[in-house]
Amino acid sequence: MGLLDGRVVVLSGAGRGIGRGEAIELARQGASVVVNDVDAEAAAAVAAEIADSGATAIAHVGDCSEVEAAQSLVDQAVATFGRLDAVVNNAGIVRDRTLAKMTPEEWDAVIAVHLRGHYALTHAACAYWKEHGGPGHIVCTASTSGLLGNFGQSNYGAAKAGIAAFSTIVAQEMARYEVTCNAIAPAARTRITEGAYGRIGDAGDGFDFWHPDNVAPMVAFLSSSASAHISGKVFGVQGDTVELYRPWTSVAVIDNGGRRWDADELAARVHELVAASGIVAGPENAMAKLRFSMTERSAPTDRP
Ligand SMILES: NC(=O)c1ccc[n+]([C@@H]2O[C@H](COP(=O)([O-])OP(=O)(O)OC[C@H]3O[C@@H](n4cnc5c(N)ncnc54)[C@H](O)[C@@H]3O)[C@@H](O)[C@H]2O)c1
């Protein structure tokens, strides 16, 4: 018995990397899987690998940021397997560059694949569940780059922070149809991280913390009815760790006794917010700490 016996799941960008591992795990848990990728060969290879293992998968080729392609992904799942139970928005690209040098094309490409891609596929799935009823499950893919802010990734981080917000809002809107929507912020050794973090060391023997397949079990859980009570949440998923992120939260407040502020008064008092919260006033690289921990953890022997 798997968590997803008899269920039907579609994934975007599942031809390689984290999505490939997710597709294989979802199928291993009993789901019939539709493996989308813009790269036809990659999608076909993963679908064939799943079929060879005795599980059920078909390939779908298309750009998930195009509304017609996203709709055809949902349509193909329903036409082939008769239903839709979960959607995993995974497809992604990076075009890293500091903002002053970033071209409009680099900005638009990243926003399109991530934000428009999440909109297009989730929209098609929600329309299906609105018409046919739930339950349904949506898994979105955010990133610590958006939750924490990573140097050189203003396009990617803006999209990924947007995806976290998107997930919490879709969760509220779709609750009445018994549809959950959660986001993960994964981290793993794939071609994307080679650009963002520099090379992450290969593992030798022992638990390979940064193996992309480590992300898949949490995604299988969030795609299943076992997670029906969890929605609108953002989970960090790395190696053998799963974290729960708190949404943007106010940590300090000042007021002006019922009068509009003068800018001068604010100039004199905003430091109180900084002092009360312990937050650094200037720009901070919260990803630096994570990057350090990534390097530490890439050694295969550092964890039991
Ligand atoms: N690797 C990490 O550490 C990390 C960290 C945070 C978030 N993520 C996110 O995880 C997801 C998977 O990334 P990955 O690291 O496995 O990268 P990857 O490059 O290995 O895989 C991404 C896949 O998406 C496909 N794709 C790209 N654009 C597409 C489109 N428009 N339509 C359909 N398919 C498309 C690619 O062909 C590729 O097969 C992405 O959303 C990424 O932003 C990854």
The ligand as a MOL file (V3000), in Angstrom:
LIG
                    3D

  0  0  0     0  0            999 V3000
M  V30 BEGIN CTAB
M  V30 COUNTS 44 48 0 0 0
M  V30 BEGIN ATOM
M  V30 1 N 18.2590 22.7660 -6.6130 0
M  V30 2 C 18.0320 23.5400 -5.5670 0
M  V30 3 O 18.8220 23.5880 -4.5960 0
M  V30 4 C 16.7810 24.3720 -5.5120 0
M  V30 5 C 16.6540 25.2930 -4.4550 0
M  V30 6 C 15.4940 26.0210 -4.3530 0
M  V30 7 C 14.4880 25.8440 -5.2800 0
M  V30 8 N 14.6510 24.9720 -6.3150 0 CHG=1
M  V30 9 C 13.5600 24.8270 -7.2690 0
M  V30 10 O 13.2970 23.4530 -7.4920 0
M  V30 11 C 12.7570 23.2970 -8.8120 0
M  V30 12 C 13.5260 22.2270 -9.5630 0
M  V30 13 O 14.8580 22.6900 -9.7720 0
M  V30 14 P 16.1050 21.7390 -10.0290 0
M  V30 15 O 17.1660 22.1960 -9.1080 0
M  V30 16 O 15.6760 20.3210 -10.0380 0 CHG=-1
M  V30 17 O 16.5120 22.2230 -11.4990 0
M  V30 18 P 16.7950 21.3670 -12.8700 0
M  V30 19 O 17.3010 22.3670 -13.8430 0
M  V30 20 O 17.6240 20.1830 -12.5680 0
M  V30 21 O 15.3470 20.8770 -13.2920 0
M  V30 22 C 14.3590 21.7880 -13.7320 0
M  V30 23 C 13.5490 21.1430 -14.8440 0
M  V30 24 O 12.5110 22.0850 -15.2430 0
M  V30 25 C 12.4310 22.0440 -16.6490 0
M  V30 26 N 11.8400 23.3010 -17.1230 0
M  V30 27 C 12.4190 24.5300 -17.1630 0
M  V30 28 N 11.5530 25.4270 -17.6640 0
M  V30 29 C 10.4100 24.7600 -17.9360 0
M  V30 30 C 9.1610 25.1520 -18.4690 0
M  V30 31 N 8.9140 26.4250 -18.8230 0
M  V30 32 N 8.1870 24.2080 -18.6200 0
M  V30 33 C 8.4340 22.9170 -18.2750 0
M  V30 34 N 9.6150 22.4900 -17.7820 0
M  V30 35 C 10.5880 23.3980 -17.6110 0
M  V30 36 C 13.8450 21.8430 -17.1310 0
M  V30 37 O 13.9010 21.3540 -18.4720 0
M  V30 38 C 14.3700 20.8520 -16.0920 0
M  V30 39 O 14.1630 19.5150 -16.5140 0
M  V30 40 C 12.8000 24.6720 -9.4480 0
M  V30 41 O 11.5580 25.3300 -9.2820 0
M  V30 42 C 13.8600 25.3850 -8.6460 0
M  V30 43 O 13.7310 26.7880 -8.7040 0
M  V30 44 C 15.7830 24.2260 -6.4490 0
M  V30 END ATOM
M  V30 BEGIN BOND
M  V30 1 1 1 2
M  V30 2 2 2 3
M  V30 3 1 2 4
M  V30 4 1 4 5
M  V30 5 2 4 44
M  V30 6 2 5 6
M  V30 7 1 6 7
M  V30 8 2 7 8
M  V30 9 1 8 9
M  V30 10 1 8 44
M  V30 11 1 9 10
M  V30 12 1 9 42
M  V30 13 1 10 11
M  V30 14 1 11 12
M  V30 15 1 11 40
M  V30 16 1 12 13
M  V30 17 1 13 14
M  V30 18 2 14 15
M  V30 19 1 14 16
M  V30 20 1 14 17
M  V30 21 1 17 18
M  V30 22 2 18 19
M  V30 23 1 18 20
M  V30 24 1 18 21
M  V30 25 1 21 22
M  V30 26 1 22 23
M  V30 27 1 23 24
M  V30 28 1 23 38
M  V30 29 1 24 25
M  V30 30 1 25 26
M  V30 31 1 25 36
M  V30 32 1 26 27
M  V30 33 1 26 35
M  V30 34 2 27 28
M  V30 35 1 28 29
M  V30 36 1 29 30
M  V30 37 2 29 35
M  V30 38 1 30 31
M  V30 39 2 30 32
M  V30 40 1 32 33
M  V30 41 2 33 34
M  V30 42 1 34 35
M  V30 43 1 36 37
M  V30 44 1 36 38
M  V30 45 1 38 39
M  V30 46 1 40 41
M  V30 47 1 40 42
M  V30 48 1 42 43
M  V30 END BOND
M  V30 END CTAB
M  END
